[in-house]
């Protein structure tokens, strides 16, 4: 069920103009502290490479138009 929800959300993000890579699902046990840390570190690097969220860019542009 969760995998289906994630797949749906990824499609919804793409439809909204947001890269679906901004959403990640990984199964990590509570006993896998180092693996969890690595998954989070890798994901943060990936997000940084993608650049700012299109939503924050739109918000900034909207704010600049008002000013």
N, C-alpha and C positions, 0 to 999 in steps of 0.2 A: 504494500500500500504506500509506504513512504517513497519508494523508488518511483512509483507512478506520479505521486504528487510533485516530486522534484522535477521529473520530466515535463509535467504540465507547467510548472513555474518557469522552467527554462524557456519553453515556447512562449509563454506570456511575456517574459522579459524581452525576448527577441522581437515580439510583436510591438512592444512598447519602445523599441529602439535602444535597448540596453543589452550589452553583450551577455549571453547566457553563461559565460565563464565566470561571471561575478557571483555565481551560486555554486556551492560545492557540497556534496554529501560524502562523507567518509565514515566508515564504521571503525571506531577505535575503542578498545576496552579500557576501563579505568585502571587496569594494571599496566597499560602501555604508555606511561608518562613521556618517555623520550620520543616515541612514535607520534604522540599527540603534538608535542612541541614541533616536531619536524613538519607535520601536516600543516599546522598553522603558519609556520615560517614560510613554507613553500607557497601557500595560498596568498599570504601577504605580498610576497615577491611578485606573484602573478598579477595581483590586483594593481600593484604599483606600476607594472609594465603596461597595463591597460590604460593607465592614466586616470584623470579625474572622472567621476561619475557623470554621465550625460545629464543627470538630474541636477547636480550642483552647478554645472555649466549653465544650464537653462535658468536656474534660479539667479545666478550672478548676472546673466544678460538681462533678465527681467528687472532686476534691481537697478541696473545701470540705465535702463530706459526710463525708469521713473525719476531718477535723479537729474 
